[in-house]
Amino acid sequence: MRYGGHVHTFATGRAGTLRSGVTSDRERRVQEHREDRVPGFTKRHGVSRLVRFETYDRIEDAIGREKRLAKWNRDWKLNLIEPSDPDWPALALDFADAMSA
């Protein structure tokens, strides 16, 4: 059986650090970031604000997309994030509210 996946981008803030990754459980991953339970780069830099996510039917497609995004420069990533979330905190807060409902 194949499972879907999500490509997510977390940030410290608009001018801060960006970090993208892949997960099959978006809710768990957001909670891990919010509670600072992700070791390594994410924890060291405080990357906890969800600013973008994409959903795929197949985890393999999500992995492929994340690998492509990893090669993008910062301006390209900002141009991807800002049209759908110009105020940056909105997505993270909306998602957190939806999880607690």
Order of alpha helices (4+ residues) and beta strands (2+ residues): beta-beta-alpha-alpha-beta-alpha-alpha-alpha
